[in-house]
Amino acid sequence: MLTAAIILAACEKVEMPSDEGAEKGEEQTEVTGTKNFTFTVKGDFSSPAFSEGEQTRAGYLQADGKEMTDLWVFDYVDGACVQTVHQTTEDENWGKPTLMLAYGSHHVYFVASRGESPALDTESNTITWQKPSDTFWKDYEVNVVSTSNGNRAVTLERVATRLRLIVKDEVPAGCASVTVTPDNWYYGWDYVGGVAVAPQHSERVISVPSSYIGTAGTLALSIYGLSSGKEWATDVSVSAKDVEGNVLGGVTIENAPFKSNRSTEYSGNLFGISGVVDLLLNDSWIDAITGEW
């Protein structure tokens, strides 16, 4: 009997009745406890034809045919982070994290990405990447009670933007790289506020394989950044260089527009006179913005 009384006291919190309840002679109680939740992460991902048991392994979270590398889950109660889970493709339950949630209201934030060299800062609620890539996010609100269903499917939304460049003229001998430099580019994400952070003015150097020398219209280059759903614009400088850093050609694209889940695509001549614009659409993204330099 003593043991039962101790357990009951640990699971229930008795509060003083409110004025209205006191007038009615009622006693108010608040039951406290925890419940196990398993979240199945979904989104603009394409899962291979694995069996049910294998879908928790690597290959489960793919977008545009490429695997995410990291999944973070942040459990917030009353504005404070109470637990964090970080998964990678090596984890047994990759893409299906399990959390023990206390009874009450929670904001559970999810971030899935394949960006390089992520840095988590729990004080500023941000993740920044040395090289951003495709990234998905969700603020999932859940109220946990004793009868809650502990199996939830959460659909993440793409918060990456992409600049894609298609070089139409012939790539000359000696071309070794293309440097893409946006005046403003976002390298981080505030997973609580749901906004892009960490703006930088940095060069993104992309190597040009020797197999593209002498070809025309086949060299396509892409860089990823982070963005909210509100459109913004920036100038972008593009220059081709040889192995010694000598400039072989270049253009400046003015006021290129960007927003989350959209590919901004430009085509033209990098080494000569600008050509005709091509419209390119990716069916996994919303309609692309295209332009001519």
Residue, then its C-alpha position, 0 to 999 in steps of 0.5 A: m500500500l505504501t509503494a502504491a501511494i508513492i507511485l500515485a504521488a509521483c504520477e499526479k500533481v494536485e493543485m489548489p482549486s480555482d475560485e470557480g472550482a472552490e465555490k463548487g467544492e471541486e478538487q482540480t488535478e493535473v496528471t503528469g507523465t510521459k509518452n513514447f513518440t516515433f516520428t516517420v519523417k516524410g517530405d519531397f523525398s523519393s524512397p527506393a523500393f526497399s522492404e518495410g524493414e529496410q526503409t529505416r536504413a540509408g536510402y530512405l531520405q532522398a531528394d533529387g536522387k541524393e541522400m540526406t546526411d543529417l537529421w536533427v530533432f529539437d523538442y521545445v516546451d514553453g520556449a525551452c529546448v528539453q531534448t535534442v536528437h541527431q541522426t545520420t545515415e548510419d543510425e539503425n532508425w534513420g528517418k524514424p526518430t523516437l522521443m519520450l515526450a512529457y504530457g503537455s504542449h510541444h513544438v518539435y522542430f525537424v531539420a534534414s540536410r545534406g550540407e557539408s560541415p554543419a555547426l549546431d548552436t543551441e543558444s541561437n537555435t541555428i545550424t550553419w553549413q560550410k557548404p549548404s545543400d538541399t535542406f528540409w524543415k518543419d515546426y511540428e506542434v503536438n499536445v501530448v496526453s495519455t491517449s495520444n497516438g505515439n506514431r506520427a508522420v511528419t512532412l518536412e518542407r524544403v527550405a533550400t534555394r538553388l542557383r543553376l547555371i548552364v554555359k551555352d558556348e564552348v568550354p575552352a582548353g585550360c578551363a579548370s574552374v568556375t567561381v560563383t560569387p553571390d553578393n549575399w547568400y545564406y549559409g544557416w537556418d534558424y530552426v525555431g524562427g523558420v528563417a535563413v541566417a548567416p549571410q555571407h559574401s563568399e566565393r563558391v569554386i566549382s571544378v570543371p572536369s576535363s571531359y567538358i573541354g571543347t563541349a558546348g551547352t553541356l556544362a551545368l553548375s549549381i550552388y545551394g543556399l537557405s531561404s524562407g518563402k519570401e522572395w529576395a534578390t542579389d547580384v551574382s558574379v560568375s568567372a571561369k579560370d585556368v589552373e593558375g587563376n587567370v580569368l578566361g571569361g565572366v558575367t554578372i547577373e543582376n538582381a537574381p531572385f531566390k526563394s525556398n523550394r525554387s531553382t533560379e536558372y540562367s543560361g548563356n555564353l560565359f566565354g562570348i556573346s550571350g545566347v538564347v534563354d532556355l527554360l528548365l523545370n525540375d518537377s521536384w521544385i516549384d517553377a524555376i526562375t530563368g533569365e539571361w546574362 
